[in-house]
Amino acid sequence: MEVLDERTWQARAAAHAARVDGFVASHLARRGSQVTHPVHDFLFTYYSQRPAQLRRWHPGAGVSLGGDASSYAGLKGYGARSGGVGVGEAYVEQQRPLLESLHALLSATASRPPHTGCFGLHEWAMVYRHGEGETRHADWPLRLGPAGTDTVVESHRIGCSHFDAYRFFTPPARSLNLLAPTSGNRADLEQPGCLHAGMDLYKHAFRLTPMICSDVVADCFDLARDIRELDMRAAPYDLSVLGYDPVRIETPEGKQVYATAQRGFAERGAPLRARLIQECERLLA
């Protein structure tokens, strides 16, 4: 059991909060003003971790906080440990089903080569045959209008492998997808080139909280934030007023831009996925 003295762990906790505050603070300011952002709010509205939870630093299982760690004593998973307060072994054992399922999903995903031929068409399939006021982001116009958007969907091969994206397809778009992702076959279909699989590394990381160090969670959050920008730049919406130039995936040039960025995110995600796999193995052991 590693024991961190109070000065050390407080400094690390403060550095973590400062790291994520720029992004969290802008979200909270918008929320207070009842203003929504179609790109940045996603990480706090779609995913279940609240801003305050993201800001709180955890050292991970196997590390004890020395000194006055009373603010941690009542938190989920924590208890008295050698030299201070830390995540208890009993709590880790209770999380075995989660650890086993995440290890299986992450390992299966990591075993596959990244596929970069989807071109972000999942976002287009989510608005297929919808009018302007029926889309998920109804405050933002469609770049090509409803008819032009439908034409893009109908003229492309749709091969979305991610269940949490596919389940938001409009009913007529689902029949166009070459795959049928479900919650039960995720480990059979997910692949590291998928933008949503990359963003989900953040979800997997915070689900492992407080058993893993929050530095890993923040690394996954940074990746998810950057991926989300590409996800929406390649979407059918016109977000130019927010400063986002579209990635025109309906053109050969736009497809190349998207696939290049997709490969870059897959490369960034690989060591994070490997780290989460290692953490699952450590905790299961």
TAZIUR-V719528 format. One record per pair of residues at least 12 apart in sequence whose ideal C-beta (glycine too) atoms are under 8 Angstrom apart, sorted by the first residue. I is the first residue (numbers start at 1). J is the second residue. If there is no record, write none. Layout:
# TAZIUR-V719528
I:J
I:J
This chain:
# TAZIUR-V719528
1:62
1:63
1:64
1:81
1:82
1:83
1:86
2:62
2:63
2:64
3:63
3:64
3:65
3:66
3:82
3:83
3:84
4:59
4:63
4:64
4:65
4:66
4:84
5:66
5:67
6:65
6:66
6:67
6:68
6:69
7:67
9:57
9:59
9:65
9:66
9:67
9:69
12:57
12:59
13:56
13:57
16:55
16:57
16:214
16:215
16:218
17:55
17:56
17:57
19:218
20:54
20:55
20:218
20:221
21:55
23:40
23:43
23:221
23:225
24:51
24:54
24:55
26:40
27:40
27:41
27:44
27:51
28:51
36:139
37:242
38:137
38:139
38:140
38:232
38:237
38:239
38:242
39:228
39:229
39:232
39:239
39:242
39:244
40:225
40:228
42:228
43:199
43:202
43:221
43:224
43:225
43:228
47:202
47:203
47:206
49:203
49:206
49:209
53:206
53:209
54:206
54:217
54:218
54:221
56:214
57:214
58:87
58:209
58:210
58:212
58:213
58:214
59:86
59:213
59:214
60:87
60:210
60:211
60:212
60:213
60:214
60:279
61:86
61:87
61:89
61:92
61:210
61:211
61:212
61:283
62:86
62:87
62:282
63:86
63:213
64:81
64:82
64:83
64:84
64:85
64:86
65:84
65:85
65:86
66:83
66:84
67:84
69:84
69:85
70:85
72:85
73:85
75:210
76:91
76:210
77:91
77:92
77:210
77:211
78:91
78:210
79:91
87:210
87:211
91:211
92:211
92:283
95:211
95:283
96:284
98:207
98:208
99:208
99:280
99:283
99:284
100:280
100:284
102:204
102:207
102:208
102:276
102:280
103:277
103:280
103:281
103:284
104:187
105:186
105:187
105:190
105:204
106:204
106:273
106:276
106:277
106:280
107:277
108:187
108:188
108:190
109:187
109:190
109:191
109:192
109:197
109:273
110:192
110:270
110:273
110:274
110:277
112:190
112:191
112:192
113:191
113:192
113:193
114:191
114:192
114:193
114:262
114:263
114:266
115:159
115:161
115:191
115:193
115:194
116:193
116:259
116:262
116:263
116:266
117:157
117:159
117:259
118:158
118:159
118:160
118:161
118:193
118:194
119:156
119:234
119:249
119:254
119:255
119:258
119:259
120:195
120:230
120:231
120:234
120:235
120:247
120:249
120:258
121:152
121:153
121:156
121:158
121:160
121:249
122:158
122:160
122:162
122:165
122:166
122:168
122:169
122:196
123:231
123:232
123:234
123:235
123:236
123:237
124:149
124:152
124:153
124:235
124:236
125:153
125:158
125:160
125:169
125:170
125:173
125:174
125:176
125:177
126:165
126:168
126:169
126:170
126:173
127:142
127:146
127:149
127:170
127:236
128:149
128:150
128:153
128:169
128:170
128:172
128:173
128:176
129:146
129:150
129:170
129:172
129:173
130:146
130:170
131:146
132:145
132:146
135:237
136:168
137:237
140:237
140:238
140:239
141:237
141:238
142:236
142:237
142:238
143:236
143:237
143:238
143:246
144:236
144:250
149:236
152:236
152:249
152:250
153:173
153:176
154:176
157:178
158:173
158:176
158:177
158:178
159:177
159:178
159:179
160:177
160:179
160:181
161:179
161:181
161:189
161:190
161:191
161:194
162:181
162:189
162:190
162:194
162:196
162:197
163:181
163:182
163:183
163:185
163:186
163:189
164:196
164:200
165:196
166:179
166:180
166:181
167:181
192:266
192:269
192:270
192:273
193:262
193:263
193:266
195:227
195:230
195:231
195:262
195:265
196:231
197:269
198:223
198:224
198:227
198:265
198:266
198:268
198:269
199:223
199:224
199:227
199:228
199:231
200:224
201:220
201:223
201:224
201:269
201:272
201:273
201:276
202:217
202:220
202:221
202:223
202:224
204:220
204:276
205:217
205:220
205:221
205:272
205:276
206:220
208:276
208:279
208:280
208:283
211:279
211:283
212:276
212:279
212:283
216:272
216:275
216:276
216:279
219:272
220:272
220:276
223:265
223:268
223:269
223:272
226:265
227:265
229:244
230:247
230:258
230:261
230:262
230:265
232:244
233:245
233:246
233:247
234:246
234:247
234:249
234:254
234:258
247:261
